[in-house]
Amino acid sequence: MLNDFTFHNPTKIYFGRTAFSHLPEALSAFGPRILLVYGKGAIKRIGLYDLVIRTLSACGKEVYELSGVSPNPRYTEVLSGAEIVREKKIDLILAVGGGSVIDCAKAISVAAYCEGDAWQKYWEELRPLENEVVPVASILTMAGTGSEMNACAVITNEAEGIKEAREFPPEVCPRFSILNPEFTYTVPKYQMASGIFDILSHLMEQYFSDEDDNTSDYLMEGLMESLIRSSRVALREPTNYEARSNIMWCATMAINSVTSVSKTQDWEVHAIEHQLGAYTDCAHGAGLAAISIPYYRHIFRDGLARFVRFATRIFGVSAEGRDPASVAAEGIDRLRDFVIELSLPLSLRDLGATKEMLPRIADTVELGGAYRFLSREEILMILQEAYDAK
């Protein structure tokens, strides 16, 4: 491990079938006023909303609500939540749902007492956090983003047509997160598959960088192997607890920063997809799946040894007597096969993109890349290939 690092993650995790029973003790550390943040009704359909409300009431909490958070949370929703926080002097923001709801809660936390425009300060100018933040906690209902144990918040500014991620200091991490894999059983298959690829993409964004012998890479290989194996079981048996618990913990571990230590990382696939999402509002993992294949085909020769390692260790491609480039290319083909196995689309057309959107998306992507710095023209080429994919 050649790069120095500092690791700090303050989130307390309650995991498993009995995880929810710890909510009263976890709440005891916070004041009485709770802002409950959730999406468009899924938690009510599965009975989790009533369970949460009963528990909060039994704990003597005063509950205010922000409902209807979008799958790609909007800055307008963040501002609405921030207004409630200030007006009601909220002590804890409790997000119940998937990563979008948790991201929205974190953004509310940093925006509530920000002087001036929080978007401009924290997402555009990336200024250091300079104001009070409100504690956040989460009850997770969908595995994918890993937002339950990190300080990242991905928000869409509709007025500007931009979707941006911001990694905040550790104090923005959820103070605690409740992870019961049973709460994910009713997630529709497409959303489950999208979450699975999001997890895999988080790992690949970190894995495809550097060439040193790094413990982090071995951790990621184990997580990728576990994820792929468990995903195949969960696709056949959606209520298989062992598989769903493995997927949920893979999601948390993939992006709680433990796998990124001493890594330069990539994140260009995410940068492209964020702008695609700003235009199409597509499921995040599905967008990542469509973009990943042409992106990795463009860059694999620049990180050839790592792509060969990925092909052989993750997908079992034989390298004996073969040209390394052909081994690496077959690994990307196997990744494409896994996208098909998940029943996710390969083409941006199937995600709602139009040909006219592609240049505008390319114009707003933050240019970068671990193995090769990509130009705007290369980004547009990748988008066009993803659009035409079959």
Secondary structure, 3 states (H helix, E strand, C coil): CCCCCCCCCCCEEEECCCHHHHHHHHHCCCCCEEEEEECCCHHHHCCHHHHHHHHHHHCCCEEEEECCCCCCCEHHHHHHHHHHHHHHCCCEEEEEECHHHHHHHHHHHHHCCCCCCHHHHHHHCCCCCCCCCCCEEEEECCCCCCHHHCCEEEEEECCCCEEEEEECCHHHCCCEEEECHHHHCCCCHHHHHHHHHHHHHHHHHHHCCCCCCCHHHHHHHHHHHHHHHHHHHHHHCCCCHHHHHHHHHHHHHHCCCCCCCCCCCCCHHHHHHHHHHHHHCCCHHHHHHHHHHHHHHHHHHHHHHHHHHHHHHHHCCCCCCCCHHHHHHHHHHHHHHHHHHCCCCCCHHHHCCCCCHHHHHHHHCCCCCCCCCCCHHHHHHHHHHHHHCC
